[in-house]
């Protein structure tokens, strides 16, 4: 989401967004971009080619990312500290700050660094510092103090954002697209398939796994397991276990945890369900009821992806299953029920998918002209990502990056 916002609105606008990820302000006054290196703000999280990532900068970014993950529940279930650690947030944040620092350095080397005047102008334009439509120094000071930012640290951040945006614009303008590429994009994008499928996840499979009383007794005899059950209850008590206490649901929690650890049995259950579904699933909607009767005890049902094109790398509701996508668009597709194909079973990690193509849509050449502008932007966006990733990989490999393990440690 963060990357999407940055791509769509630009790095500078990020500083104005109040929401899941950031609440960032910029400050009046311009300082030399290389005068303090952030060292006055205390310890550093790391150093990139001599430029410090200050502790305050790192902690702000970590807190913003933490709030984002917590807000994913929509105000309902909250992630535990252990779950948040599992996201490796500190590592992700450090890498994103390293990338930003590298880009700012490249902008400086290429003569694209924002000037003092540009930074000052941008600060004065920020609505958050204005009163009655004009920049107000006292408002600026209040916002600065309330949000615990140092003028020097934030000025560097703003300068970097402006410089990075200029570099991104420069790279995107260098991308060229031919008419042949546009036509190819159109043909690939308009050749579509609708896939009918049944997805059997580990969550579904474990519902068919048997757990006996002896296993439950042994589970509660293990203090570590008991604490795991209590933690599970805390995570779900405001939703799945609302209005209930731990004692009333602890056995069902234990069964769920024990079943989830029986990987071979889960796989066997899913394979058995899949084989039964395989014999019933067809292009006819009337067949869906029979399949759904089989799936009802497991909380699953027949679904459709909706039309997807050859440009898709994953399928809605399913995810990335390369073999399935390949079969769906093959010249003589083995799963195209509109052309004699039949449902097929695909194993992907811990999941099993039974699928067939139920509808096909071919490109209409008459629509090419009206979609040219959209296709052009599509190609530029994709090429831009490819160019950026290759470029970033190169400068990252040549960079001198020192991480402070006592700060950037997800296990602490």
C-alpha positions, 0 to 999 in steps of 0.5 A: 500500500505504501509503495502504491501511494508513493507511486501514485501521488509522489514522494512529497505528497506522502508527507501530507497523508494522515492515515495508516502509514504516516503522519509527517510534517515538514519544517520551516528553515533550511539546513545544509544537507550534509552538515549534521548527517543526523548524528545530533539526533542520537544513535543511528540505525545504520549508515549508507555510503557515509550517510546516517539513518538516524535512530529517530528517523528509523523509529518513526518509520517503524511506528508508522509501519506498525500502526499500518499492520495493526489497522489492517484488522479494521479496529477488530482483532489486534496483532500480538507483539509476537505476530508483529515480530513475525512480519520482520517490520524493522528489517523491512523498514531499514531496507526501505530507508536504505533504498530511499537514501541510495536514491537521494544520493544518486540524485545528488550525484546526477545534479538532481538534488533539490535546492535550499530554495525549493525546500523552503518554498515547499515548506511554506506551501504546506497547508498544515503550516498555514493560517488564514491561507498564509504560512504561520511561524507559530503554527509551524513551531507548534506542529514541530514540537507536538510531533517531536521532530528536529528541524535538521532531520526533517529538512533532510527528509523533505530534501530527499523526497523532492530529489527522489521524485525528480530522479523517478521522473527522469527515469520514467521519461526515458522509457520508450514504447512502440506501436508494436508493444501497444498492440501486443499488450492489447492482444494479451490483455483482452484475451481473457478466461473466467475460471471456476474453482474450488480452493482447499487450504490448510484451514479447510483441510484441518477441519477433517483431521481427527483429534482424540481426547488423549491428544487434548489432555497431553496438550494442556499438560504442556505449559508452553502449549497452554500459553499458546492456547491462551494467546490464541484466545486473546487474539480472537476474543473480541471476534470469534470468541466474543462473550466467552471466557477461555475455559469455555473454548479452550478445548476447541482452541486445542483441537484447532492447534493440534489439527493444524500441526498434522500437515500430512493428514491435512494434505490427505484430507484435501486430496480426498475432497479434491478427488471428489470435487474433481468428479463433480465440477463442470461448466454447468451451474447445476453441478455447483450444488452437488459440489457445494454439498460436498464442501459444506462441512468444510466451509468452502464453496465453488467460486469464479475468478471473473475474467483474467487476462494473459497479463495476470500473474495470479488469479483472484481468490487463488493466488499464483498457480503458474501451471493453472494459468498456463493450462487456462491459456493453452491453445488446446486447453485441457481445462477449457470446458467450453472446448471439451476440457475437464476440471483438473487438480493443482497442488500449490504449497499447502493448498489444493485447487480444482479448476476449469475454464468456464468462459472465454473472451477474445480480443476485439480489434476495434477497441484498440484505438480507444484503449491506446492511452491506457495501454501506453501508461500500463506499459510505461508503469511496468517497464518503469518498475523493471528499470527501477528494480534493475537499477536499484539492484546495481547501486545496492550491490555497490553500496557500503551499508552498515546496519546497527544490529542492536537497533534493527533487530526484529527479535528484540 
